[in-house]
Amino acid sequence: MIDVGLIGFGLAGRYFHAPLIHAVPGLRLAAVLQRSGEEAAKRYPDARIVRSVKELLAIDSIRLVVIASPNQTHFPFAVQCLEAGRDVVVDKPITPTLPEAIELFRIAK
């Protein structure tokens, strides 16, 4: 079983990523970063609700992080997750700029 952390519970996180993670055998939606509100807790009561990337990365069991936050946060959040040794999936666009995308690929190697 792979524990997954989801960053972002807006449109993409709520209606695409969370249901997909929840439905795939072998994946477990372990935590959702939702900065405010309780929608994630209502839909996924078994997932831990966190309010920061730091809090999400403090959960040692999480191996994969899916980033579905606003575009301008993709790069800094992905860097944090990669540097913490997690595998990362980033919603599109991967980053707002090509230099940031190139830097992410360099870090991921």
Beta strands, then each sheet from edge to edge (+ up, - down):
strand 1: 2-7
strand 2: 27-33
strand 3: 48-50
strand 4: 62-67
strand 5: 87-90
sheet 1: 3+ 2+ 1+ 4+ 5+
end
